[in-house]
Structure formats: structure tokens, C-alpha cells
Amino acid sequence: MHAPLTTRAVLFDLYRTLIDIWTNEKDPRVWDQLSGFLAYQDVWLRPREFSARFFDGAAEQQARGEEYAEVDILLVFRDILASAGCVEPGPLARTLAGVFRVLSTVRFQLFPDVVAAMERLSGRFRLGIVSDAQRVFFRPELAATGLIRFLEVAVASGEQGEIGCFVLAEDRGNFHREEMLPAPAGH
């Protein structure tokens, strides 16, 4: 007979589990606005060209032969900006990614009763989030929703440059990343 399991922590994914989000990255108005924003930065890309280059860059990242390729939009934007003549594309790519997220987000809210559930659970268990979220959005959106206050651990696989499942180990009451397992098939 096995000893009963004791729940010591509850781990969640973020999007479509705690946060109800819907984005529309293909909306032409998003690319019109992004192109207008870039014009103020002396970077000139027509909206259709910009959109096509973004989706082509994302597809190239996914086709690089990695079994569980994850698109890093910071890298996609950085490459587009560099090819458009931007001298220091990194900082502008980060800003552009945030503007892109805001413009492409149609709905962003916590699911009903998430805060009440987190309040109840945090009184009984240690809480954390393990997600394959884009690293550029992950922490700002945790803060914007107020969820960060409930969490002992928050890990985005993209922060490690990998995608998959983390094994979090507990050592003297503290969580740490033990190892990375491949993402399940069909991810």
C-alpha cells in the first residue's frame, strides 16, 4: 500500500487557465499602427511588408528543425529592424513587442473567480506558474493582473531558451528548477 500523497504546491499555466486572452495578430490595423509607430523611430516599413516579414520570420524560427520550436517574437522583431537599417534593434524590438501585444489584444482579463480561488488556495498551498508564455509578456502581464502577489515561483520556458516541462524540486522549502523535460507531442 502506498503512503498518501500530500499536496505541497499547486502549479498553473497562465493563459487560458487563469487569464482569458484573445489576440488577433493578423488584423491589418495592428500593422498600420506598428508601421506608424516605427516611422517615428526612423524605421520605414509598409504595413503589409512588415506583417509578411513578421509571419515569415516566425515560420522560419519554427522550421529550424528543433523538435519543439518556440517562436521568440523579440528575435523576429530584432531581425526585421536590423534588416530595415535600425542601428540598435534590441531595445526597439522590446518596445515594439509590447506595443504589438497591446494593439493585437482583443480581450485580456482574469477568468471569473480566479482571485477568490487564488486567495483561498494561497492560504493552504504554495502557488506557482509554469508557462510557455513569451518572455517579453510573461512578467508584465503577471503584474498587470495582480497574480504575482500569490506566486512563489513563476517560470516561462522561453526565459530559459527552451520549451517543455520543468521539473521543480523543493529543497529546504524552496523551489528550484531541477531539469527540463521535452514538451509533449502535439504541443
Secondary structure by P-SEA (a helix, b strand, c coil): cccbbbbcbbbbbccccccccccccccaaaaaaaaaaaaaacccccaaaaaaaaaaaaaaaaacccccccccaaaaaaaaaaaaccccaaaaaaaaaaaaaaaaccccccccaaaaaaaaaaacbbbbbbcccccccaaaaaaaacccccccbbbbccccccccccccccccccccccccccccccc
